[in-house]
Amino acid sequence: MICSPKPSVALFPGKLEGEAMEYLFPREFPPAARAKVAAKKILAARDFVRKQSARGVTEIEAALRTYILEVFLHFAEEACRLGRQGVWSVEQVEREAREFLRLTTIEAGGEMGFDRSGHKLRSMIGHWGGSILPEVQREFERSPEWRRFTDDLLRVAELQAGEAGSGSVEVSVDADLPRVGCAGAEATVRGKPRRPRATGGCGNRGASAAPIAR
């Protein structure tokens, strides 16, 4: 189930950390869910600043990872909610969660990755391809937040597997839809848009799709 992340943003040396990289929410991600993620981001950042001013480098690095994981978990919970509602497939839930984690790690390293003396912390991102370094990813995956994510993802997978076995067909909303950033500005995902997987038509690609009984 857990697959390797596939970066959707081409990155180059010198443009990994320190460059603004906003995650672009897919259209079907509700405004209320985006607001929850934004609120958690603000609160977690304030908590990190308090820890940053009173701890050594090792503790600051751990605090930065905690900040990233707390924000990630809020996004992942909302993504899994879309999976339980049948709006996203379990594969898209995982893919979007991993990409959000990657971009949040890049952003955090660039904007907050300093000790109290202003020295840069160790990079968490590789210089080629923009992926999270394996040792950092392992730290993430040992965390309680990651366990909660994978537990929730498992429930989504079991729910969707049960629905598929009951004889209903779920219409998947394609991942390559126009996306909306936190500020509400639209952006187009690179590559040609794919058609929805299900046949039978879809009037509004941005809307949640209900199961269709056979």
Residue frames as a rotation matrix with the C-alpha (Angstrom) as fourth column:
MET 1
0.568 0.823 0.000 0.00
0.823 -0.568 0.000 0.00
0.000 0.000 -1.000 0.00
ILE 2
0.671 -0.374 -0.640 2.67
-0.025 -0.874 0.485 2.51
-0.741 -0.310 -0.596 1.00
CYS 3
0.651 -0.398 0.646 4.51
0.756 0.267 -0.598 3.49
0.066 0.878 0.474 -2.15
SER 4
-0.393 -0.877 -0.277 7.51
0.842 -0.464 0.276 5.66
-0.371 -0.125 0.920 -2.93
PRO 5
0.344 0.538 -0.769 6.72
0.212 -0.843 -0.494 9.36
-0.915 0.007 -0.404 -3.41
LYS 6
-0.085 -0.318 0.944 6.79
0.995 0.029 0.100 10.75
-0.059 0.948 0.313 -6.91
PRO 7
-0.443 -0.110 -0.890 7.67
0.331 -0.942 -0.049 14.46
-0.833 -0.316 0.454 -6.87
SER 8
0.362 0.655 0.663 5.37
0.898 -0.056 -0.435 16.48
-0.248 0.754 -0.609 -9.12
VAL 9
0.972 -0.098 -0.216 7.48
-0.123 -0.987 -0.106 19.65
-0.202 0.130 -0.971 -8.99
ALA 10
0.532 -0.837 0.127 10.80
0.664 0.319 -0.677 19.81
0.526 0.444 0.725 -10.82
LEU 11
0.952 -0.266 -0.152 13.44
-0.062 -0.655 0.753 21.19
-0.300 -0.708 -0.640 -8.48
PHE 12
0.587 -0.803 0.106 17.03
0.244 0.051 -0.968 22.18
0.772 0.594 0.226 -9.09
PRO 13
-0.042 -0.684 -0.728 20.13
0.982 0.107 -0.157 22.57
0.185 -0.722 0.667 -6.90
GLY 14
-0.935 -0.354 -0.039 19.98
0.351 -0.900 -0.259 25.82
0.056 -0.256 0.965 -4.95
LYS 15
-0.562 0.805 0.189 16.17
-0.661 -0.574 0.483 25.99
0.498 0.147 0.855 -5.19
LEU 16
-0.371 0.400 -0.838 15.20
0.400 0.883 0.244 23.36
0.838 -0.244 -0.488 -2.67
GLU 17
0.166 0.385 -0.908 15.04
0.984 -0.123 0.128 25.04
-0.063 -0.915 -0.400 0.70
GLY 18
-0.551 -0.328 -0.767 14.50
0.418 -0.904 0.086 28.75
-0.722 -0.273 0.635 1.09
GLU 19
-0.949 0.302 -0.095 12.24
-0.232 -0.460 0.857 29.11
0.215 0.835 0.506 -1.94
ALA 20
-0.381 0.882 0.276 8.51
-0.693 -0.076 -0.717 29.51
-0.612 -0.465 0.641 -1.37
MET 21
-0.874 0.165 -0.457 6.72
-0.221 0.703 0.676 26.37
0.433 0.692 -0.578 -2.49
GLU 22
-0.432 0.803 0.411 3.02
-0.820 -0.160 -0.549 26.40
-0.375 -0.574 0.728 -1.74
TYR 23
-0.846 0.300 0.440 1.05
0.357 0.933 0.051 23.19
-0.396 0.200 -0.896 -1.86
LEU 24
-0.721 0.636 -0.276 -1.80
-0.674 -0.549 0.493 23.68
0.162 0.542 0.825 -4.31
PHE 25
-0.555 0.571 0.605 -4.95
-0.215 0.604 -0.768 22.12
-0.803 -0.556 -0.212 -2.93
PRO 26
-0.885 0.356 0.298 -7.05
0.437 0.420 0.795 20.16
0.158 0.834 -0.528 -5.42
ARG 27
-0.627 0.682 0.377 -10.43
-0.397 -0.696 0.598 21.73
0.670 0.225 0.707 -6.14
GLU 28
0.238 0.836 -0.494 -12.37
0.028 0.502 0.864 19.14
0.971 -0.220 0.096 -4.20
PHE 29
-0.516 -0.436 -0.737 -10.45
0.773 0.135 -0.620 19.89
0.370 -0.890 0.267 -0.97
PRO 30
0.468 0.881 0.063 -13.08
0.783 -0.447 0.433 21.89
0.410 -0.153 -0.899 0.98
PRO 31
0.094 -0.392 0.915 -12.33
-0.089 -0.919 -0.384 25.48
0.992 -0.045 -0.121 2.07
ALA 32
0.780 0.236 0.579 -13.08
-0.574 -0.096 0.813 24.54
0.248 -0.967 0.061 5.68
ALA 33
0.855 -0.518 -0.017 -10.46
0.503 0.823 0.265 21.77
-0.123 -0.235 0.964 5.51
ARG 34
0.140 -0.821 0.554 -7.89
0.619 -0.364 -0.696 24.18
0.773 0.440 0.457 4.08
ALA 35
0.344 0.054 0.938 -8.66
-0.461 -0.860 0.218 26.61
0.818 -0.507 -0.271 6.88
LYS 36
0.986 0.011 0.166 -8.06
-0.149 0.501 0.853 23.89
-0.074 -0.866 0.495 9.50
VAL 37
0.506 -0.856 0.103 -4.67
0.849 0.474 -0.233 23.12
0.151 0.205 0.967 7.99
ALA 38
0.049 -0.469 0.882 -3.77
0.257 -0.847 -0.465 26.82
0.965 0.250 0.079 7.86
ALA 39
0.672 0.269 0.690 -4.78
-0.543 -0.453 0.706 27.31
0.503 -0.850 -0.159 11.52
LYS 40
0.934 -0.358 -0.002 -2.71
0.283 0.735 0.617 24.34
-0.220 -0.576 0.787 12.64
LYS 41
0.298 -0.858 0.418 0.24
0.785 -0.029 -0.619 25.64
0.543 0.512 0.665 10.67
ILE 42
0.206 -0.159 0.966 0.13
-0.248 -0.963 -0.105 28.96
0.947 -0.218 -0.238 12.53
LEU 43
0.837 0.192 0.512 -0.22
-0.533 0.079 0.842 27.36
0.121 -0.978 0.169 15.97
ALA 44
0.828 -0.560 0.033 2.51
0.548 0.820 0.162 24.78
-0.117 -0.116 0.986 15.31
ALA 45
0.209 -0.765 0.609 4.86
0.525 -0.438 -0.730 27.51
0.825 0.472 0.310 14.06
ARG 46
0.426 0.002 0.905 4.38
-0.580 -0.766 0.276 29.52
0.694 -0.642 -0.325 17.25
ASP 47
0.959 -0.062 0.276 5.15
-0.180 0.620 0.764 26.45
-0.218 -0.782 0.583 19.33
PHE 48
0.590 -0.786 0.186 8.31
0.769 0.476 -0.428 25.81
0.248 0.395 0.884 17.30
VAL 49
0.232 -0.504 0.832 9.55
0.014 -0.854 -0.521 29.38
0.973 0.133 -0.191 17.81
ARG 50
0.714 0.063 0.698 9.25
-0.671 -0.223 0.707 28.96
0.199 -0.973 -0.117 21.58
LYS 51
0.880 -0.403 0.253 11.29
0.269 0.860 0.435 25.76
-0.393 -0.314 0.864 21.46
GLN 52
0.565 -0.672 0.479 13.81
0.610 -0.050 -0.790 27.24
0.555 0.739 0.382 19.03
SER 53
0.418 -0.367 0.831 14.80
-0.352 -0.909 -0.224 30.02
0.837 -0.199 -0.509 21.44
ALA 54
0.439 -0.159 0.884 15.59
-0.898 -0.038 0.439 27.74
-0.036 -0.987 -0.159 24.37
ARG 55
0.812 -0.073 0.580 17.12
-0.032 0.985 0.169 24.53
-0.583 -0.156 0.797 23.02
GLY 56
-0.253 -0.967 -0.040 20.24
-0.306 0.041 0.951 23.13
-0.918 0.253 -0.306 21.42
VAL 57
-0.517 -0.029 -0.855 20.63
-0.850 -0.104 0.517 22.13
-0.104 0.994 0.029 17.78
THR 58
-0.969 0.123 -0.214 19.54
0.077 0.974 0.211 18.51
0.235 0.188 -0.954 18.21
GLU 59
-0.503 0.824 -0.260 16.39
0.562 0.083 -0.823 19.53
-0.657 -0.560 -0.505 20.06
ILE 60
-0.230 0.396 -0.889 15.63
-0.522 -0.821 -0.230 22.24
-0.821 0.411 0.396 17.50
GLU 61
-0.780 -0.089 -0.620 15.92
-0.601 0.387 0.700 19.74
0.178 0.918 -0.355 14.65
ALA 62
-0.843 0.512 -0.162 13.53
0.536 0.822 -0.193 17.41
0.035 -0.249 -0.968 16.49
ALA 63
-0.325 0.735 -0.595 11.15
0.245 -0.542 -0.804 20.32
-0.913 -0.407 -0.004 17.13
LEU 64
-0.468 0.113 -0.876 11.18
-0.771 -0.537 0.343 21.22
-0.432 0.836 0.339 13.44
ARG 65
-0.914 0.154 -0.376 10.27
-0.088 0.828 0.554 17.66
0.397 0.539 -0.743 12.49
THR 66
-0.630 0.718 -0.296 7.45
0.656 0.288 -0.697 17.79
-0.415 -0.634 -0.653 15.04
TYR 67
-0.336 0.478 -0.811 6.17
-0.349 -0.863 -0.364 21.00
-0.875 0.161 0.457 13.47
ILE 68
-0.696 0.007 -0.718 6.18
-0.714 0.107 0.692 19.40
0.082 0.994 -0.070 10.01
LEU 69
-0.896 0.304 -0.322 4.42
0.276 0.952 0.132 16.25
0.347 0.030 -0.937 11.22
GLU 70
-0.551 0.733 -0.399 1.72
0.406 -0.182 -0.896 18.13
-0.729 -0.655 -0.197 13.13
VAL 71
-0.266 0.425 -0.865 0.80
-0.709 -0.694 -0.123 20.16
-0.653 0.581 0.486 10.05
PHE 72
-0.783 -0.099 -0.614 1.04
-0.540 0.599 0.591 17.05
0.309 0.794 -0.523 7.87
LEU 73
-0.893 0.441 -0.087 -1.27
0.432 0.789 -0.436 15.09
-0.124 -0.427 -0.896 10.15
HIS 74
-0.287 0.823 -0.489 -3.98
-0.068 -0.527 -0.847 17.75
-0.955 -0.210 0.207 9.95
PHE 75
-0.284 0.140 -0.948 -3.80
-0.941 -0.228 0.249 17.64
-0.181 0.964 0.197 6.16
ALA 76
-0.901 -0.150 -0.408 -3.76
-0.267 0.932 0.246 13.82
0.343 0.331 -0.879 6.14
GLU 77
-0.724 0.689 0.014 -6.85
0.319 0.354 -0.879 13.63
-0.611 -0.632 -0.476 8.35
GLU 78
0.012 0.738 -0.675 -8.78
-0.508 -0.577 -0.639 15.83
-0.861 0.351 0.368 5.95
ALA 79
-0.447 -0.246 -0.860 -7.47
-0.887 0.249 0.390 13.85
0.118 0.937 -0.330 2.96
CYS 80
-0.993 0.091 -0.080 -8.60
0.104 0.980 -0.168 10.58
0.064 -0.175 -0.983 4.57
ARG 81
-0.374 0.911 -0.172 -12.01
-0.026 -0.196 -0.980 12.14
-0.927 -0.362 0.097 5.15
LEU 82
-0.001 0.316 -0.949 -12.28
-0.944 -0.313 -0.103 12.64
-0.330 0.896 0.299 1.39
GLY 83
-0.791 -0.337 -0.511 -11.30
-0.498 0.840 0.216 9.01
0.356 0.425 -0.832 0.97
ARG 84
-0.852 0.512 0.105 -14.03
0.274 0.609 -0.745 7.82
-0.445 -0.606 -0.659 3.35
GLN 85
-0.044 0.859 -0.510 -16.55
-0.326 -0.495 -0.805 9.95
-0.944 0.131 0.302 1.47
GLY 86
0.260 0.102 0.960 -15.52
0.687 0.679 -0.258 8.32
-0.678 0.727 0.106 -1.81
VAL 87
0.902 0.024 -0.432 -14.27
-0.213 -0.845 -0.490 11.59
-0.377 0.534 -0.757 -3.30
TRP 88
0.109 -0.934 -0.341 -10.64
-0.988 -0.063 -0.143 10.39
0.112 0.352 -0.929 -3.45
SER 89
0.708 -0.050 -0.704 -9.36
-0.036 0.994 -0.108 6.88
0.705 0.102 0.702 -4.01
VAL 90
0.900 -0.414 -0.134 -7.02
0.227 0.184 0.956 5.50
-0.371 -0.891 0.260 -1.35
GLU 91
0.133 -0.887 0.443 -4.15
0.991 0.134 -0.029 5.88
-0.034 0.442 0.896 -3.84
GLN 92
0.123 -0.060 0.991 -4.87
0.392 -0.914 -0.104 9.59
0.912 0.401 -0.088 -4.26
VAL 93
0.966 0.210 0.148 -5.15
-0.062 -0.366 0.928 10.10
0.249 -0.906 -0.341 -0.51
GLU 94
0.595 -0.800 -0.080 -1.67
0.597 0.372 0.711 8.66
-0.539 -0.470 0.699 -0.03
ARG 95
-0.015 -0.625 0.781 -0.20
0.962 -0.223 -0.160 10.48
0.274 0.748 0.604 -3.02
GLU 96
0.420 0.241 0.875 -1.52
0.153 -0.969 0.194 13.88
0.895 0.052 -0.443 -1.94
ALA 97
0.998 -0.049 -0.025 -0.44
0.020 -0.102 0.995 13.32
-0.051 -0.994 -0.101 1.67
ARG 98
0.341 -0.935 0.092 3.10
0.831 0.346 0.435 12.43
-0.439 -0.072 0.896 0.66
GLU 99
-0.073 -0.364 0.928 3.38
0.787 -0.593 -0.171 15.43
0.613 0.718 0.330 -1.64
PHE 100
0.749 0.374 0.546 2.08
-0.040 -0.798 0.602 17.73
0.661 -0.473 -0.583 1.07
LEU 101
0.855 -0.489 -0.171 4.67
0.318 0.235 0.918 16.32
-0.409 -0.840 0.357 3.47
ARG 102
0.067 -0.876 0.478 7.44
0.996 0.086 0.018 16.86
-0.057 0.475 0.878 0.92
LEU 103
0.015 -0.033 0.999 6.54
0.476 -0.879 -0.036 20.48
0.879 0.476 0.002 0.21
THR 104
0.921 0.309 0.236 5.95
-0.068 -0.470 0.880 21.26
0.383 -0.827 -0.412 3.88
THR 105
0.609 -0.775 -0.166 9.41
0.655 0.374 0.656 19.88
-0.447 -0.509 0.736 4.66
ILE 106
-0.151 -0.646 0.749 10.96
0.920 -0.369 -0.133 22.06
0.363 0.668 0.649 1.96
GLU 107
0.348 0.393 0.851 9.13
0.151 -0.920 0.362 25.14
0.925 0.003 -0.379 3.18
ALA 108
0.995 0.060 -0.086 9.93
0.090 -0.068 0.994 24.52
0.053 -0.996 -0.073 6.85
GLY 109
0.328 -0.944 -0.033 13.62
0.897 0.300 0.324 23.96
-0.296 -0.136 0.945 6.14
GLY 110
-0.236 -0.422 0.875 13.85
0.766 -0.635 -0.100 27.21
0.598 0.647 0.473 4.21
GLU 111
0.210 0.452 0.867 11.84
-0.071 -0.878 0.474 29.43
0.975 -0.161 -0.153 6.52
MET 112
0.793 0.238 0.561 12.45
-0.553 -0.107 0.826 27.92
0.257 -0.965 0.047 9.96
GLY 113
0.847 -0.431 -0.310 15.50
0.427 0.900 -0.083 25.67
0.315 -0.062 0.947 9.66
PHE 114
0.010 -0.837 0.547 17.88
-0.131 -0.543 -0.829 27.73
0.991 -0.064 -0.115 11.83
ASP 115
-0.104 -0.083 -0.991 19.17
0.924 0.360 -0.127 27.47
0.367 -0.929 0.039 15.37
ARG 116
0.712 0.483 -0.509 18.87
0.669 -0.686 0.286 30.32
-0.211 -0.544 -0.812 17.87
SER 117
-0.064 -0.810 -0.582 22.17
0.240 -0.579 0.779 31.78
-0.969 -0.090 0.231 16.62
GLY 118
0.492 0.360 -0.793 20.91
-0.613 -0.504 -0.609 31.88
-0.618 0.785 -0.027 13.04
HIS 119
-0.643 -0.756 -0.120 22.99
-0.650 0.457 0.607 28.95
-0.404 0.469 -0.785 11.80
LYS 120
0.042 0.672 -0.739 21.38
-0.925 0.306 0.226 26.70
0.378 0.674 0.635 9.21
LEU 121
0.204 0.124 0.971 20.20
-0.602 0.798 0.025 23.31
-0.772 -0.589 0.238 10.36
ARG 122
-0.779 -0.487 0.393 20.99
-0.058 0.682 0.729 20.17
-0.624 0.546 -0.560 8.42
SER 123
-0.516 0.578 -0.632 19.07
-0.850 -0.256 0.461 19.86
0.105 0.775 0.623 5.19
MET 124
-0.246 0.535 0.809 16.13
-0.307 0.748 -0.588 17.45
-0.919 -0.393 -0.019 5.11
ILE 125
0.817 0.569 -0.094 15.84
-0.192 0.114 -0.975 17.47
-0.544 0.814 0.202 1.32
GLY 126
0.140 -0.767 0.626 18.10
0.719 0.514 0.469 15.88
-0.681 0.384 0.623 -1.28
HIS 127
-0.256 -0.350 -0.901 19.86
-0.229 -0.884 0.409 18.16
-0.939 0.311 0.146 -3.75
TRP 128
-0.903 -0.004 -0.429 18.67
-0.425 0.145 0.893 16.20
0.058 0.989 -0.132 -6.77
GLY 129
-0.624 0.729 -0.282 14.98
0.372 0.595 0.713 15.60
0.687 0.340 -0.642 -7.37
GLY 130
-0.487 0.420 0.766 13.72
-0.629 -0.777 0.027 17.39
0.607 -0.468 0.642 -4.27
SER 131
0.336 0.608 -0.719 12.80
0.097 0.738 0.668 14.25
0.937 -0.294 0.189 -2.31
ILE 132
0.739 -0.061 0.670 12.92
-0.667 -0.201 0.717 13.96
0.091 -0.978 -0.189 1.47
LEU 133
-0.307 -0.933 -0.187 16.23
-0.836 0.358 -0.416 12.40
0.455 0.029 -0.890 2.52
PRO 134
0.039 0.355 -0.934 15.84
-0.020 0.935 0.354 8.69
0.999 0.005 0.044 3.40
GLU 135
-0.691 -0.359 -0.628 17.09
0.573 0.257 -0.778 9.16
0.441 -0.897 0.028 6.96
VAL 136
-0.887 0.446 0.116 14.60
-0.451 -0.789 -0.416 12.00
-0.094 -0.422 0.902 7.50
GLN 137
-0.111 0.875 -0.472 11.77
-0.725 0.253 0.640 9.96
0.680 0.413 0.606 6.00
ARG 138
-0.258 -0.045 -0.965 12.64
0.384 0.912 -0.145 7.13
0.886 -0.408 -0.218 8.40
GLU 139
-0.977 -0.082 -0.197 12.40
0.213 -0.406 -0.888 9.57
-0.007 -0.910 0.415 11.31
PHE 140
-0.544 0.838 -0.043 8.99
-0.825 -0.525 0.209 10.69
0.153 0.149 0.977 10.06
GLU 141
0.039 0.610 -0.792 7.78
-0.469 0.711 0.524 7.11
0.883 0.351 0.313 9.71
ARG 142
-0.564 -0.254 -0.785 8.79
0.531 0.617 -0.581 6.27
0.632 -0.745 -0.214 13.29
SER 143
-0.941 0.153 0.303 6.59
-0.297 -0.801 -0.519 9.06
0.164 -0.578 0.799 14.65
PRO 144
-0.596 0.800 0.071 3.15
0.391 0.367 -0.844 8.74
-0.701 -0.475 -0.532 16.28
GLU 145
-0.053 0.585 -0.809 1.78
-0.564 -0.686 -0.459 11.14
-0.824 0.432 0.367 13.66
TRP 146
-0.548 -0.196 -0.813 2.82
-0.819 0.322 0.475 8.84
0.169 0.926 -0.337 10.81
ARG 147
-0.975 0.224 -0.004 1.28
0.217 0.940 -0.264 5.87
-0.055 -0.258 -0.965 12.60
ARG 148
-0.290 0.918 -0.270 -2.00
0.099 -0.252 -0.963 7.74
-0.952 -0.306 -0.018 12.94
PHE 149
-0.137 0.176 -0.975 -1.88
-0.894 -0.445 0.045 8.57
-0.426 0.878 0.219 9.24
THR 150
-0.773 -0.221 -0.594 -1.27
-0.521 0.755 0.397 4.98
0.361 0.617 -0.699 8.17
ASP 151
-0.824 0.561 0.080 -3.98
0.339 0.600 -0.724 3.71
-0.454 -0.570 -0.685 10.55
ASP 152
-0.033 0.826 -0.563 -6.45
-0.277 -0.549 -0.789 6.15
-0.960 0.130 0.247 8.99
LEU 153
-0.310 -0.164 -0.936 -5.27
-0.946 -0.043 0.321 5.24
-0.093 0.986 -0.142 5.50
LEU 154
-0.997 -0.049 -0.055 -5.83
-0.051 0.998 0.030 1.57
0.053 0.032 -0.998 6.30
ARG 155
-0.427 0.904 -0.019 -9.41
0.281 0.112 -0.953 2.31
-0.860 -0.412 -0.302 7.34
VAL 156
0.054 0.396 -0.917 -9.98
-0.755 -0.585 -0.297 4.14
-0.654 0.708 0.267 4.05
ALA 157
-0.669 -0.387 -0.635 -8.57
-0.722 0.543 0.429 1.18
0.178 0.745 -0.643 2.11
GLU 158
-0.934 0.339 0.113 -10.76
0.269 0.876 -0.400 -1.31
-0.235 -0.343 -0.910 3.99
LEU 159
-0.154 0.918 -0.366 -13.84
-0.047 -0.376 -0.925 0.86
-0.987 -0.126 0.101 3.52
GLN 160
-0.001 0.119 -0.993 -13.27
-0.932 -0.360 -0.042 1.26
-0.362 0.925 0.111 -0.21
ALA 161
-0.891 -0.330 -0.313 -12.49
-0.419 0.863 0.282 -2.45
0.177 0.383 -0.907 -0.58
GLY 162
-0.706 0.688 0.167 -15.78
0.330 0.529 -0.782 -3.29
-0.627 -0.497 -0.600 1.15
GLU 163
0.093 0.750 -0.655 -17.73
-0.406 -0.572 -0.712 -0.93
-0.909 0.333 0.251 -1.09
ALA 164
-0.361 -0.300 -0.883 -16.12
-0.933 0.101 0.347 -2.41
-0.015 0.948 -0.317 -4.18
GLY 165
-0.995 -0.068 -0.073 -17.01
-0.066 0.998 -0.019 -5.92
0.074 -0.014 -0.997 -3.02
SER 166
-0.488 0.873 0.002 -20.63
0.155 0.089 -0.984 -4.94
-0.859 -0.480 -0.179 -2.36
GLY 167
-0.182 0.399 0.899 -21.25
0.943 0.330 0.045 -4.28
-0.279 0.855 -0.436 -6.06
SER 168
0.831 0.409 -0.378 -21.06
0.304 -0.902 -0.308 -0.51
-0.467 0.141 -0.873 -6.23
VAL 169
0.149 -0.768 0.622 -18.83
0.942 -0.081 -0.325 1.45
0.300 0.635 0.712 -8.56
GLU 170
0.394 -0.088 -0.915 -17.07
0.547 -0.777 0.311 4.51
-0.739 -0.623 -0.258 -7.21
VAL 171
0.751 -0.146 0.644 -16.46
0.507 -0.499 -0.703 7.46
0.424 0.854 -0.300 -9.50
SER 172
0.116 -0.810 -0.575 -12.95
0.905 -0.153 0.397 8.74
-0.410 -0.567 0.715 -8.80
VAL 173
0.975 0.064 -0.212 -12.18
-0.002 -0.955 -0.298 12.43
-0.221 0.291 -0.931 -9.09
ASP 174
0.589 -0.790 0.171 -8.96
0.647 0.333 -0.686 12.66
0.485 0.515 0.707 -11.08
ALA 175
0.277 -0.592 -0.757 -5.86
0.799 -0.296 0.523 14.07
-0.534 -0.750 0.391 -9.39
ASP 176
-0.703 -0.664 0.254 -4.95
0.680 -0.525 0.511 16.25
-0.206 0.532 0.821 -12.35
LEU 177
0.436 0.860 0.264 -7.62
0.871 -0.477 0.115 18.89
0.225 0.179 -0.958 -11.78
PRO 178
0.036 -0.376 0.926 -7.02
0.011 -0.926 -0.377 22.64
0.999 0.023 -0.030 -11.37
ARG 179
-0.064 -0.158 -0.985 -5.75
0.938 0.328 -0.113 23.29
0.341 -0.931 0.127 -7.90
VAL 180
0.613 0.339 0.713 -6.33
0.067 -0.922 0.381 26.13
0.787 -0.186 -0.588 -5.48
GLY 181
-0.478 -0.862 -0.170 -3.72
0.358 -0.014 -0.934 27.52
0.802 -0.507 0.315 -3.12
CYS 182
-0.433 0.277 -0.858 -4.30
0.893 0.007 -0.449 28.71
-0.118 -0.961 -0.251 0.43
ALA 183
-0.788 0.086 -0.610 -4.93
-0.008 -0.992 -0.129 32.24
-0.616 -0.096 0.782 -0.84
GLY 184
0.216 0.966 0.144 -7.58
0.119 0.120 -0.986 31.00
-0.969 0.230 -0.089 -3.28
ALA 185
0.085 -0.235 -0.968 -5.64
-0.894 -0.448 0.030 31.66
-0.440 0.863 -0.248 -6.48
GLU 186
0.878 0.291 0.381 -6.01
-0.111 0.896 -0.430 28.91
-0.466 0.335 0.819 -9.06
ALA 187
-0.175 -0.926 -0.336 -3.06
-0.851 -0.030 0.525 27.15
-0.496 0.377 -0.782 -10.61
THR 188
0.733 0.415 -0.540 -2.89
-0.661 0.625 -0.416 24.50
0.165 0.662 0.732 -13.30
VAL 189
0.449 -0.556 0.700 -1.17
-0.200 0.701 0.685 21.21
-0.871 -0.447 0.203 -12.62
ARG 190
-0.333 -0.668 -0.666 1.57
-0.845 -0.102 0.525 20.35
-0.418 0.738 -0.530 -15.09
GLY 191
-0.937 -0.069 0.343 0.82
0.078 0.915 0.397 17.78
-0.341 0.398 -0.852 -17.74
LYS 192
-0.652 0.740 -0.167 -2.28
-0.417 -0.165 0.894 17.06
0.633 0.652 0.416 -19.75
PRO 193
-0.327 0.603 0.728 -5.47
-0.876 0.095 -0.473 16.45
-0.354 -0.792 0.497 -17.73
ARG 194
-0.991 0.032 -0.127 -6.70
-0.013 0.942 0.336 12.91
0.130 0.335 -0.933 -17.71
ARG 195
-0.189 0.982 -0.022 -10.32
-0.516 -0.080 0.853 11.90
0.836 0.172 0.521 -18.08
PRO 196
0.013 0.277 0.961 -12.17
-0.971 0.232 -0.053 10.53
-0.237 -0.933 0.272 -15.04
ARG 197
-0.877 -0.463 0.127 -11.66
-0.436 0.878 0.197 6.81
-0.202 0.118 -0.972 -14.67
ALA 198
-0.460 0.762 0.455 -15.34
0.318 0.620 -0.717 5.95
-0.829 -0.185 -0.527 -14.52
THR 199
-0.911 0.279 0.303 -17.59
0.256 -0.193 0.947 5.93
0.323 0.941 0.105 -17.56
GLY 200
-0.099 0.958 -0.269 -21.03
0.989 0.124 0.079 7.42
0.109 -0.258 -0.960 -17.45
GLY 201
0.084 0.111 0.990 -20.20
0.416 -0.907 0.066 11.12
0.906 0.406 -0.122 -17.50
CYS 202
-0.154 -0.154 -0.976 -19.49
0.963 -0.245 -0.113 13.74
-0.221 -0.957 0.186 -14.91
GLY 203
0.648 0.525 0.551 -21.09
0.670 -0.737 -0.086 17.14
0.361 0.425 -0.830 -15.03
ASN 204
0.774 -0.392 0.497 -18.81
-0.501 -0.860 0.102 18.95
0.387 -0.328 -0.862 -12.61
ARG 205
0.328 -0.721 -0.611 -15.32
0.261 0.691 -0.674 17.51
0.908 0.061 0.415 -12.22
GLY 206
-0.587 -0.609 0.534 -14.67
-0.295 -0.453 -0.841 19.53
0.754 -0.651 0.086 -9.08
ALA 207
0.146 0.755 0.640 -17.68
-0.933 -0.110 0.343 18.15
0.330 -0.647 0.688 -7.20
SER 208
-0.597 -0.287 0.749 -17.83
-0.612 0.766 -0.195 15.11
-0.518 -0.575 -0.633 -4.96
ALA 209
-0.360 0.434 -0.826 -19.05
-0.717 0.438 0.543 12.01
0.597 0.787 0.153 -6.79
ALA 210
0.077 0.494 0.866 -21.49
-0.884 0.435 -0.169 9.56
-0.460 -0.753 0.470 -5.26
PRO 211
-0.788 -0.332 0.518 -21.35
-0.140 0.917 0.374 5.78
-0.599 0.222 -0.769 -5.81
ILE 212
-0.209 0.699 -0.684 -23.40
-0.975 -0.097 0.199 4.54
0.073 0.709 0.701 -8.74
ALA 213
-0.065 0.252 0.965 -25.33
-0.431 0.865 -0.255 1.33
-0.900 -0.433 0.052 -8.16
ARG 214
-0.932 -0.296 -0.212 -25.02
-0.324 0.410 0.853 -1.27
-0.165 0.863 -0.478 -10.86
